[in-house]
Amino acid sequence: MHRRVVNYALAKRSKLADVRASRVGLEQVCDAGPHLLRAAQFHGVPSDLACPICRKEQVTMVSILSGPALGRLSGAARTPAEIMRLAARTREFGVDVVEVCRTCHWNHLVRSYVVGLTSSEPSARRAAE
C-alpha cells in the first residue's frame, strides 16, 4: 500500500503555463538525460496521456527508487510489479514517478510515495536484527 503520497499536478500545471507564456524555454523542460530516457525504455510503463509539449506520443511513467534500505538499488528505476515485490520484503523506501516523453525529452515529477515494511511489521523487525 502506498503511504505519504504527494501529487505534483499543480506544479506541472504551473510549469506548463510558464512554457506557454514563454517565461520558461523548452530547453529547460525538455531536458531528460540519457539515464532517464533508458529507464523509460526498459522500466517505464506507457500511459494514455499525450506529451503536453510535443503531443507526438504518450508519455511513459518511470518509477525511481530511493532510500537507505535499498542499498545499491537506490536511484534505480523499476516497474510497478517489481516495486511491489521489493516492498513486501524491504524496509520503507521512497518512489518518485516521473513522466517522460521519449520524443521531445519532456519530463516532470508526477507523484511520490513511500512503500515497504514499517518497523512495526514482523518481517521488518527480523530484517533489522
C-alpha positions as CSV (number, residue, x, y, z in Angstrom):
1,M,0.0,0.0,0.0
2,H,1.3,3.5,-0.9
3,R,1.8,5.9,2.0
4,R,2.6,9.6,2.2
5,V,1.5,10.2,-1.4
6,V,2.3,13.6,-2.9
7,N,0.7,14.6,-6.2
8,Y,2.6,17.2,-8.2
9,A,-0.2,18.1,-10.6
10,L,-0.3,21.7,-9.6
11,A,3.4,22.1,-10.1
12,K,3.1,20.6,-13.6
13,R,0.2,22.9,-14.5
14,S,2.2,25.9,-13.3
15,K,5.3,24.7,-15.3
16,L,3.2,24.3,-18.5
17,A,1.6,27.7,-18.0
18,D,5.1,29.2,-17.8
19,V,6.1,27.4,-21.0
20,R,3.0,28.6,-22.9
21,A,3.6,32.2,-21.7
22,S,7.3,31.9,-22.8
23,R,8.6,32.5,-19.2
24,V,10.4,29.1,-19.4
25,G,12.1,27.8,-22.5
26,L,11.6,24.4,-23.9
27,E,15.3,23.5,-23.3
28,Q,14.5,23.9,-19.5
29,V,11.6,21.4,-19.5
30,C,12.7,19.0,-22.3
31,D,15.9,18.0,-20.6
32,A,15.6,14.3,-19.8
33,G,19.1,12.9,-19.6
34,P,20.2,9.6,-21.1
35,H,19.8,7.7,-17.8
36,L,16.1,8.7,-17.5
37,L,15.4,8.0,-21.2
38,R,16.9,4.5,-20.9
39,A,14.9,3.9,-17.7
40,A,11.7,4.9,-19.7
41,Q,12.6,2.5,-22.4
42,F,13.4,-0.5,-20.2
43,H,11.4,0.0,-17.0
44,G,8.7,2.6,-17.9
45,V,5.0,2.0,-18.2
46,P,3.2,3.5,-21.2
47,S,0.4,5.8,-20.3
48,D,-2.6,7.1,-22.3
49,L,-1.5,10.8,-21.7
50,A,-0.2,12.7,-24.7
51,C,3.0,14.6,-24.1
52,P,1.9,18.1,-23.1
53,I,4.8,19.7,-25.1
54,C,5.1,17.9,-28.5
55,R,1.9,15.8,-28.5
56,K,3.7,13.3,-30.7
57,E,3.5,10.3,-28.3
58,Q,2.1,9.2,-25.0
59,V,4.4,9.9,-22.0
60,T,6.0,6.9,-20.2
61,M,5.8,6.7,-16.5
62,V,9.1,5.9,-14.8
63,S,9.3,4.9,-11.1
64,I,12.6,5.6,-9.4
65,L,13.5,4.2,-6.0
66,S,15.3,5.9,-3.2
67,G,16.2,5.2,0.4
68,P,18.9,3.7,2.6
69,A,17.1,0.4,2.9
70,L,17.7,-0.3,-0.8
71,G,21.5,-0.1,-0.8
72,R,22.7,-0.2,-4.4
73,L,19.1,-0.2,-5.8
74,S,18.6,3.4,-4.6
75,G,18.4,5.6,-7.7
76,A,17.3,2.7,-9.9
77,A,14.2,2.5,-12.0
78,R,11.8,-0.4,-11.6
79,T,8.4,-1.4,-12.9
80,P,5.4,-1.2,-10.5
81,A,5.3,-5.0,-10.2
82,E,9.0,-5.1,-9.2
83,I,8.4,-2.3,-6.7
84,M,5.5,-4.2,-5.0
85,R,7.6,-7.4,-4.8
86,L,10.5,-5.4,-3.3
87,A,8.1,-3.6,-0.9
88,A,6.9,-6.9,0.5
89,R,10.4,-7.8,1.9
90,T,12.2,-4.4,2.3
91,R,12.0,-1.7,4.9
92,E,10.4,1.6,3.9
93,F,11.7,3.3,0.8
94,G,10.5,6.1,-1.5
95,V,9.3,6.0,-5.1
96,D,9.3,9.0,-7.4
97,V,7.1,8.7,-10.5
98,V,8.3,10.8,-13.4
99,E,6.5,11.2,-16.8
100,V,8.9,11.1,-19.7
101,C,8.4,11.8,-23.4
102,R,11.0,9.8,-25.3
103,T,10.5,12.1,-28.4
104,C,11.0,15.6,-27.1
105,H,12.6,14.7,-23.7
106,W,9.9,16.4,-21.6
107,N,10.0,15.1,-18.0
108,H,8.2,16.0,-14.8
109,L,7.8,14.5,-11.4
110,V,4.2,13.4,-11.2
111,R,3.9,11.7,-7.8
112,S,6.0,10.4,-4.9
113,Y,5.1,7.9,-2.3
114,V,6.5,5.5,0.3
115,V,6.2,1.7,0.3
116,G,7.8,-1.1,2.2
117,L,7.7,-2.7,5.6
118,T,7.3,-0.4,8.6
119,S,9.4,-1.1,11.7
120,S,6.3,-2.5,13.5
121,E,5.8,-5.3,10.9
122,P,7.3,-8.7,12.0
123,S,9.3,-9.1,8.7
124,A,10.9,-5.7,9.2
125,R,11.9,-6.4,12.8
126,R,13.5,-9.7,11.8
127,A,15.4,-8.0,8.9
128,A,16.7,-5.3,11.4
129,E,18.1,-7.9,13.8
